[in-house]
Amino acid sequence: MHAPMPSVVISRFVIHQSSSQWNHNRFADDVRLGLTAKPKSLPPKYFYDALGSQLFEAICLLPEYYLTRAETEIFERHAAEIVAQMPGSASIVELGSGSSIKTRLLIEAILARQTELYYQPIDISETILEQSASKLLGDYQNLHITAHISDYTNGLSSIARRDGERVLVLFLGSNIGNYTPDEARQLLGQIRGALRGGDGLLLGADLKKSSAIIEPAYNDALGVTAAFNLNLLLRINRELDADFDPARFEHRAIYQEKEGRVEIHLVSRATQSVRINKIGLQIEFDEGEIIHTENSYKYDLAQLYALAEERGFRPQRTWFDSEKRFSCNFWLAI
Ligand SMILES: C[S@@+](CC[C@H](N)C(=O)[O-])C[C@H]1O[C@@H](n2cnc3c(N)ncnc32)[C@H](O)[C@@H]1O
């Protein structure tokens, strides 16, 4: 496993980053693997380069993207109750923290009951992590941040704990939805493995509902989600010297009710061939052929409870937004 290297240290802020060459090689390997598979696919974690992270922030403001608003509403109404699930001194670890905007509500609820707070955000996107950490440190004088620019798995193996403190892991924003049921089970097992009995996990999971609500959230009228999806091709152009023409691909999002997931594709508008110079690969596309870029699984409560119990957690409380579209689940590590 790759050892993270501290690269910047100031008083209340430490940031760890795995080497950029290692990340670059990993990206190249995953692109090769995904685009030579049948059907073609690309891992969704690669959406989040500097532009992709900004596009995701824009998605959160769209009228169709109810998820962020619903989870924010839950924290606005219940933050004190949520953090009260873990009495005593606590620190926060957040997987896929992004802008950490919603997290502020939980940070404030914890700082209302203890004098300082240690926050460990883990995110693959360097730009969003640096921006959010700098804003948080400016706004909260009693906050200490150790940030990990890393994949969840590497980040989890590096989390720190101070004596007598319990750890609350946040996995918000329906991030769990990007994983197939088996992958989700595995990741939750890794999270549990990084925790001790008495620690907690707050899991934000989107709920099953009508496709008339779900599909527009991933296919908005302004085309921001389409740009977010297509940026994956531009990223391959930029980082691996490829010649994808984004105008020759189309964004598509379909809710597959039986599987309970939104499938997000890039669809080739024509028969075409694309060259990826840095990995010496030429890829052929038929007209209508897809690259599967993301899944977003939707859950029901029975599935969530079963997952918790199977992975060594006790599902303790669930909160919903007023329209019951989204759930925040507090699970106690047992
Ligand atoms: C859907 S956004 C959610 C951001 C924020 N938690 C929220 O709820 O608004 C996903 C975030 O997770 C990060 N991310 C995605 N896959 C990741 C992975 N495998 N490891 C680490 N971070 C990841 C992205 O960079 C992005 O900031």
The ligand as an SDF file (V2000), in Angstrom:
LIG
                    3D

 27 29  0  0  0  0  0  0  0  0999 V2000
  -20.9840   13.4600   -4.4950 C   0  0  0  0  0  0  0  0  0  0  0  0
  -19.6500   14.4080   -3.8710 S   0  0  0  0  0  0  0  0  0  0  0  0
  -20.2210   14.6820   -2.2180 C   0  0  0  0  0  0  0  0  0  0  0  0
  -19.5240   15.8040   -1.5180 C   0  0  0  0  0  0  0  0  0  0  0  0
  -20.0740   16.1070   -0.1250 C   0  0  0  0  0  0  0  0  0  0  0  0
  -19.8250   15.0030    0.8030 N   0  0  0  0  0  0  0  0  0  0  0  0
  -21.5490   16.3700   -0.1970 C   0  0  0  0  0  0  0  0  0  0  0  0
  -22.2900   15.6120    0.4250 O   0  0  0  0  0  0  0  0  0  0  0  0
  -21.9440   17.3280   -0.8410 O   0  0  0  0  0  0  0  0  0  0  0  0
  -18.4280   13.1620   -3.6580 C   0  0  0  0  0  0  0  0  0  0  0  0
  -17.1360   13.6240   -2.9990 C   0  0  0  0  0  0  0  0  0  0  0  0
  -16.3580   12.4620   -2.7000 O   0  0  0  0  0  0  0  0  0  0  0  0
  -15.0770   12.5470   -3.3240 C   0  0  0  0  0  0  0  0  0  0  0  0
  -14.7790   11.1740   -3.7650 N   0  0  0  0  0  0  0  0  0  0  0  0
  -15.4470   10.4470   -4.6940 C   0  0  0  0  0  0  0  0  0  0  0  0
  -14.9520    9.2010   -4.7670 N   0  0  0  0  0  0  0  0  0  0  0  0
  -13.9330    9.1470   -3.8720 C   0  0  0  0  0  0  0  0  0  0  0  0
  -13.0280    8.1250   -3.4620 C   0  0  0  0  0  0  0  0  0  0  0  0
  -13.0770    6.8960   -3.9880 N   0  0  0  0  0  0  0  0  0  0  0  0
  -12.1280    8.4030   -2.4960 N   0  0  0  0  0  0  0  0  0  0  0  0
  -12.0640    9.6550   -1.9370 C   0  0  0  0  0  0  0  0  0  0  0  0
  -12.9040   10.6660   -2.2820 N   0  0  0  0  0  0  0  0  0  0  0  0
  -13.8290   10.4150   -3.2360 C   0  0  0  0  0  0  0  0  0  0  0  0
  -15.2170   13.5540   -4.4380 C   0  0  0  0  0  0  0  0  0  0  0  0
  -14.0100   14.2180   -4.7250 O   0  0  0  0  0  0  0  0  0  0  0  0
  -16.2960   14.5020   -3.9040 C   0  0  0  0  0  0  0  0  0  0  0  0
  -15.7430   15.5670   -3.1720 O   0  0  0  0  0  0  0  0  0  0  0  0
  1  2  1  0
  2  3  1  0
  2 10  1  0
  3  4  1  0
  4  5  1  0
  5  6  1  0
  5  7  1  0
  7  8  2  0
  7  9  1  0
 10 11  1  0
 11 12  1  0
 11 26  1  0
 12 13  1  0
 13 14  1  0
 13 24  1  0
 14 15  1  0
 14 23  1  0
 15 16  2  0
 16 17  1  0
 17 18  1  0
 17 23  2  0
 18 19  1  0
 18 20  2  0
 20 21  1  0
 21 22  2  0
 22 23  1  0
 24 25  1  0
 24 26  1  0
 26 27  1  0
M  CHG  2   2   1   9  -1
M  END
$$$$
